[in-house]
Amino acid sequence: MARATSRPPSTRAAATKTAIPQLAWDAVRPAPIVLVSGTETVLADRAIRQLRDILKAEDPSLEISDLDAGSYAPGELITLASPSLFGEPRLIRVDNVEKTSDAFLEEALAYLASPADDTYLVLRHNGGVRGKKLLDAIRGGQGGGIEVVCAELKRDAEKFDFVSAEFSAARRRITGGAQRALVSAFSDDLAELAAACQQLLADASDEITETVVDRYYAGRVETTAFAVADAAIAGRHGEALGLLRHALSSGADPVPMVAAFASKIRTMAKLAGQRGSSGELASRFGLAPWQVDRARRDVQGWSDEGLGRVIGGLAETDAQVKGGGRDPVYALERIIETISARGER
């Protein structure tokens, strides 16, 4: 996998002043203490695996050990960090630090005062307040560590960048349309998105186009909530209803479907009447340039009043599908009708 240049991670934690470097998952490097924080398990697993590969390349005799902070037995850390007979470097991976036992917390804090030579201690913390004392000590500089921030990728622009990086790392070409199709199809699960990228890299040859993505994931792409929203926004009422019913019969949840509708309509409302280049507006509103172009195209023919009525209708629909109404499917069908009519009825 291609090594990335160090860049600040896009997370709230990155804004917090610390005494240690905070790196993106793909900029991980060896350090006596490596704190891997954040809720995005896919990125955290990759960061830890990449660190292991770096250390193994440096010394194939690397000893690898695993601990669970939640079920920790006193003395385990010191035993694993003790010098071995042949002096091999050691990688100690500790999972569930957010569930740390008192014994691990006490011994880990003591370890920070004098980390063992040729030992790399990786601490995986998924979030929460448990273990905060240890995190504060590491972030304060004790142990000479680094933090690898693996925050959840929430925005489509971040997921689009993730897909782009996957194919760039493999030196493969993928079209913008194919990237958008993948993000739309797997927007709710980064693990599935990553797996889809790897399958295309393994199975498909030459350039990855939207046609290739459709061939592999046609059912998933066609039934995504964003595909339903796209059909409705384009005024294709019958097609949108058909896609909705197919999605629901495949197990789609009405709540995230409404969220997908709202996301697209809000983006259209933000860009309605805005002037400037795609790049300028993308930077101003935290979007990808292709999202700006798409929203500008989608909002053509809409009135401000129509957008307002649809936004109000989406708020009402959201309440109904979350238990405020008797028939979530009927509520979805009604809002699709309203969107297809551009809010004019």
C-alpha positions as CSV (number, residue, x, y, z in Angstrom):
1,M,0.0,0.0,0.0
2,A,1.3,3.5,-0.9
3,R,2.7,5.5,2.0
4,A,0.9,8.8,2.5
5,T,2.6,12.0,3.4
6,S,1.7,13.2,6.9
7,R,-1.4,15.3,7.0
8,P,-3.7,16.4,9.8
9,P,-6.6,14.0,10.4
10,S,-10.1,15.4,9.9
11,T,-11.4,15.0,13.4
12,R,-12.3,17.1,16.4
13,A,-9.3,15.5,18.2
14,A,-7.0,17.0,15.7
15,A,-7.9,20.5,16.9
16,T,-7.0,19.6,20.5
17,K,-3.5,20.7,21.5
18,T,-1.2,17.8,22.3
19,A,2.5,17.3,22.9
20,I,2.7,14.4,20.4
21,P,2.1,14.1,16.6
22,Q,-1.4,13.3,15.5
23,L,-1.3,11.4,12.2
24,A,-3.8,10.0,9.7
25,W,-4.2,6.2,9.6
26,D,-2.1,5.8,6.4
27,A,0.8,8.0,7.8
28,V,1.4,5.6,10.8
29,R,5.1,5.1,11.7
30,P,7.0,3.3,14.4
31,A,7.1,4.9,17.9
32,P,7.6,3.5,21.4
33,I,3.9,4.2,22.1
34,V,1.3,4.3,19.3
35,L,-2.2,5.3,20.4
36,V,-4.8,4.4,17.7
37,S,-7.9,6.3,18.6
38,G,-11.3,6.8,17.0
39,T,-14.4,4.8,16.1
40,E,-13.6,3.9,12.5
41,T,-12.5,0.2,12.9
42,V,-11.6,-0.3,9.3
43,L,-9.1,2.5,9.3
44,A,-7.7,1.5,12.8
45,D,-7.2,-2.1,11.7
46,R,-5.4,-1.0,8.6
47,A,-3.2,1.4,10.5
48,I,-2.2,-1.3,13.0
49,R,-1.6,-3.8,10.1
50,Q,0.5,-1.3,8.2
51,L,2.6,-0.6,11.3
52,R,3.2,-4.4,11.7
53,D,4.2,-4.7,8.0
54,I,6.7,-1.8,8.4
55,L,8.3,-3.3,11.5
56,K,8.4,-6.8,9.9
57,A,10.1,-5.3,6.8
58,E,12.7,-3.7,9.1
59,D,13.3,-6.9,11.1
60,P,11.6,-10.2,10.2
61,S,12.3,-11.6,13.7
62,L,9.8,-9.2,15.2
63,E,7.8,-10.8,18.0
64,I,4.1,-10.0,18.0
65,S,1.9,-10.3,21.1
66,D,-1.7,-9.3,21.8
67,L,-3.4,-8.2,25.0
68,D,-7.0,-7.3,25.9
69,A,-7.1,-4.3,28.3
70,G,-10.6,-5.3,29.5
71,S,-9.6,-8.8,30.6
72,Y,-6.0,-8.0,31.5
73,A,-4.1,-10.1,34.1
74,P,-1.6,-8.2,36.3
75,G,2.0,-8.5,35.1
76,E,1.3,-9.4,31.4
77,L,2.6,-6.1,29.9
78,I,5.9,-6.2,31.8
79,T,6.4,-9.9,30.9
80,L,5.8,-9.3,27.2
81,A,8.0,-6.2,27.2
82,S,10.9,-7.9,29.0
83,P,14.1,-8.4,26.9
84,S,14.1,-11.7,25.1
85,L,17.1,-14.1,24.9
86,F,18.0,-13.1,21.4
87,G,16.9,-9.4,21.6
88,E,14.2,-9.5,18.9
89,P,12.1,-6.3,18.6
90,R,8.6,-6.6,20.0
91,L,5.2,-5.4,18.9
92,I,2.6,-5.5,21.6
93,R,-1.0,-4.8,20.5
94,V,-3.5,-3.9,23.1
95,D,-7.2,-4.0,22.2
96,N,-10.3,-2.6,24.1
97,V,-8.4,0.2,26.0
98,E,-11.8,1.9,26.3
99,K,-12.7,-1.0,28.5
100,T,-9.5,-1.1,30.5
101,S,-9.2,-2.9,33.8
102,D,-7.8,-1.0,36.7
103,A,-4.7,-3.3,36.6
104,F,-3.9,-2.5,33.0
105,L,-4.5,1.2,33.5
106,E,-2.1,1.3,36.5
107,E,0.6,-0.8,34.8
108,A,0.3,1.1,31.4
109,L,0.8,4.4,33.2
110,A,3.9,3.0,35.0
111,Y,5.2,1.7,31.6
112,L,5.0,5.2,30.1
113,A,7.7,6.4,32.5
114,S,10.3,4.0,31.0
115,P,9.2,2.2,27.8
116,A,11.3,-0.9,27.0
117,D,13.9,-0.7,24.3
118,D,13.1,-2.1,20.8
119,T,9.4,-2.4,21.9
120,Y,6.4,-0.9,20.2
121,L,3.2,-0.7,22.3
122,V,0.1,-0.1,20.3
123,L,-3.0,0.9,22.2
124,R,-6.4,0.7,20.5
125,H,-9.0,3.0,22.0
126,N,-12.5,3.1,20.4
127,G,-13.8,6.2,22.2
128,G,-15.5,7.0,25.5
129,V,-14.2,8.3,28.8
130,R,-12.8,5.0,30.2
131,G,-9.0,5.1,30.0
132,K,-8.9,8.9,29.7
133,K,-6.1,9.2,32.3
134,L,-3.9,7.0,30.1
135,L,-4.8,8.9,26.9
136,D,-4.1,12.2,28.5
137,A,-0.7,11.0,29.7
138,I,0.2,9.8,26.2
139,R,-1.1,12.9,24.6
140,G,0.9,14.9,27.1
141,G,4.1,13.4,25.8
142,Q,4.8,10.6,28.3
143,G,6.4,7.7,26.6
144,G,7.4,9.6,23.5
145,G,4.4,8.3,21.5
146,I,2.3,9.3,18.5
147,E,-1.5,9.2,18.0
148,V,-3.1,7.8,14.9
149,V,-6.6,9.3,14.6
150,C,-9.2,7.0,12.9
151,A,-12.3,9.1,13.0
152,E,-15.5,8.0,11.3
153,L,-15.8,9.1,7.7
154,K,-19.2,10.8,7.7
155,R,-19.2,13.0,4.6
156,D,-19.5,11.6,1.1
157,A,-16.4,13.7,0.2
158,E,-14.3,11.8,2.7
159,K,-15.5,8.5,1.4
160,F,-14.9,9.6,-2.2
161,D,-11.3,10.4,-1.2
162,F,-11.0,7.0,0.5
163,V,-12.1,5.2,-2.8
164,S,-9.7,7.4,-4.8
165,A,-6.8,6.5,-2.5
166,E,-7.6,2.8,-2.7
167,F,-7.2,2.8,-6.4
168,S,-4.2,5.2,-6.5
169,A,-2.4,3.0,-4.0
170,A,-2.9,0.1,-6.4
171,R,-1.9,2.2,-9.4
172,R,-5.2,1.6,-11.0
173,R,-7.5,4.0,-12.8
174,I,-11.2,4.6,-11.7
175,T,-13.5,7.1,-13.3
176,G,-15.4,9.7,-11.3
177,G,-18.7,8.0,-12.1
178,A,-17.5,4.7,-10.8
179,Q,-16.3,6.3,-7.6
180,R,-19.7,8.0,-7.1
181,A,-21.5,4.7,-7.8
182,L,-19.4,2.9,-5.2
183,V,-19.9,5.6,-2.5
184,S,-23.6,5.7,-3.2
185,A,-24.0,2.0,-3.0
186,F,-21.9,1.5,0.2
187,S,-22.2,4.8,1.9
188,D,-23.5,3.3,5.2
189,D,-20.6,0.9,5.8
190,L,-16.9,1.7,5.2
191,A,-16.0,-2.0,5.6
192,E,-18.3,-2.9,2.7
193,L,-17.0,0.0,0.7
194,A,-13.4,-1.1,1.3
195,A,-14.2,-4.7,0.4
196,A,-15.9,-3.6,-2.8
197,C,-12.8,-1.7,-3.8
198,Q,-10.6,-4.7,-3.1
199,Q,-12.9,-7.0,-5.1
200,L,-12.8,-4.7,-8.1
201,L,-9.0,-4.4,-7.8
202,A,-8.7,-8.2,-7.7
203,D,-11.2,-9.2,-10.4
204,A,-11.6,-6.3,-12.8
205,S,-8.9,-5.4,-15.3
206,D,-8.0,-2.1,-17.0
207,E,-9.9,1.0,-16.0
208,I,-12.8,0.8,-13.5
209,T,-15.8,2.5,-15.0
210,E,-19.4,3.0,-13.9
211,T,-20.4,0.1,-16.2
212,V,-18.0,-2.2,-14.3
213,V,-19.4,-1.1,-11.0
214,D,-22.9,-1.7,-12.2
215,R,-22.0,-5.2,-13.4
216,Y,-20.6,-6.2,-10.0
217,Y,-23.0,-4.3,-7.7
218,A,-26.1,-3.6,-9.9
219,G,-28.6,-4.6,-7.2
220,R,-26.9,-2.7,-4.5
221,V,-26.4,0.5,-6.6
222,E,-29.9,0.5,-8.0
223,T,-31.6,0.1,-4.6
224,T,-29.6,2.6,-2.6
225,A,-31.4,5.4,-1.0
226,F,-29.5,7.9,-3.0
227,A,-30.7,6.3,-6.2
228,V,-34.3,6.7,-5.0
229,A,-33.6,10.3,-4.2
230,D,-31.9,10.9,-7.6
231,A,-34.9,9.6,-9.5
232,A,-37.3,11.7,-7.4
233,I,-35.3,14.8,-7.8
234,A,-35.1,14.3,-11.5
235,G,-38.9,14.1,-11.6
236,R,-39.1,10.4,-12.4
237,H,-41.9,9.6,-9.9
238,G,-42.7,6.1,-11.1
239,E,-39.1,5.0,-11.2
240,A,-38.5,6.4,-7.7
241,L,-41.4,4.5,-6.3
242,G,-40.2,1.3,-8.0
243,L,-36.7,1.7,-6.6
244,L,-38.2,2.5,-3.1
245,R,-40.3,-0.7,-3.0
246,H,-37.4,-2.8,-4.3
247,A,-35.1,-1.3,-1.6
248,L,-37.6,-1.9,1.2
249,S,-38.3,-5.4,0.0
250,S,-34.5,-6.0,0.2
251,G,-34.5,-4.9,3.9
252,A,-33.7,-1.2,3.6
253,D,-34.6,0.9,6.7
254,P,-36.9,3.9,6.1
255,V,-34.9,6.1,8.6
256,P,-31.6,6.3,6.7
257,M,-33.5,6.6,3.4
258,V,-35.1,9.8,4.7
259,A,-31.7,11.0,5.8
260,A,-30.3,10.4,2.3
261,F,-33.2,12.4,0.8
262,A,-32.5,15.2,3.3
263,S,-28.8,15.2,2.6
264,K,-29.3,15.8,-1.1
265,I,-32.0,18.4,-0.7
266,R,-30.0,20.3,1.9
267,T,-27.0,20.4,-0.5
268,M,-29.2,21.7,-3.3
269,A,-30.6,24.4,-1.0
270,K,-27.1,25.5,0.1
271,L,-26.0,25.9,-3.5
272,A,-29.2,27.5,-4.9
273,G,-28.2,30.9,-6.3
274,Q,-24.6,30.6,-5.3
275,R,-21.9,31.9,-7.6
276,G,-18.3,30.7,-8.0
277,S,-16.3,27.8,-9.3
278,S,-17.0,24.3,-8.3
279,G,-13.7,24.2,-6.4
280,E,-14.5,27.5,-4.5
281,L,-17.9,26.3,-3.5
282,A,-16.7,22.9,-2.6
283,S,-14.2,24.4,-0.2
284,R,-16.8,26.8,1.3
285,F,-19.4,24.2,2.0
286,G,-17.2,21.2,2.8
287,L,-18.1,19.2,-0.4
288,A,-16.4,17.5,-3.2
289,P,-16.4,19.4,-6.5
290,W,-18.5,16.7,-8.2
291,Q,-21.1,17.1,-5.4
292,V,-21.3,20.8,-6.2
293,D,-21.7,20.1,-9.9
294,R,-24.4,17.5,-9.2
295,A,-26.4,19.7,-6.8
296,R,-26.2,22.7,-9.2
297,R,-27.6,20.5,-12.0
298,D,-30.3,19.0,-9.7
299,V,-31.5,22.4,-8.4
300,Q,-32.3,23.7,-11.9
301,G,-36.0,24.3,-12.2
302,W,-36.6,24.4,-8.5
303,S,-38.0,27.5,-6.8
304,D,-37.0,28.6,-3.3
305,E,-40.6,28.0,-2.2
306,G,-40.5,24.5,-3.5
307,L,-37.2,23.7,-1.7
308,G,-38.7,25.1,1.5
309,R,-41.8,22.9,1.2
310,V,-39.7,19.8,0.5
311,I,-37.4,20.5,3.5
312,G,-40.5,21.0,5.7
313,G,-42.0,17.8,4.3
314,L,-38.8,15.9,5.0
315,A,-38.8,17.0,8.6
316,E,-42.4,15.7,9.0
317,T,-41.5,12.5,7.2
318,D,-38.5,11.9,9.5
319,A,-40.7,12.2,12.5
320,Q,-43.3,9.8,11.0
321,V,-40.7,7.0,10.1
322,K,-39.2,7.3,13.6
323,G,-42.5,6.3,15.3
324,G,-44.6,9.4,14.9
325,G,-46.8,7.9,12.2
326,R,-48.7,4.7,11.6
327,D,-47.3,3.9,8.2
328,P,-43.6,4.7,7.4
329,V,-43.9,3.4,3.9
330,Y,-46.8,5.7,3.1
331,A,-44.9,8.6,4.5
332,L,-42.0,7.8,2.2
333,E,-44.2,7.5,-0.8
334,R,-45.8,10.9,0.0
335,I,-42.4,12.7,0.3
336,I,-41.2,11.1,-3.0
337,E,-44.3,12.5,-4.7
338,T,-43.6,15.9,-3.3
339,I,-39.9,15.8,-4.3
340,S,-40.8,14.5,-7.8
341,A,-43.1,17.6,-8.2
342,R,-40.3,19.9,-7.0
343,G,-42.3,20.9,-4.0
344,E,-45.1,22.4,-6.1
345,R,-47.8,20.1,-4.8
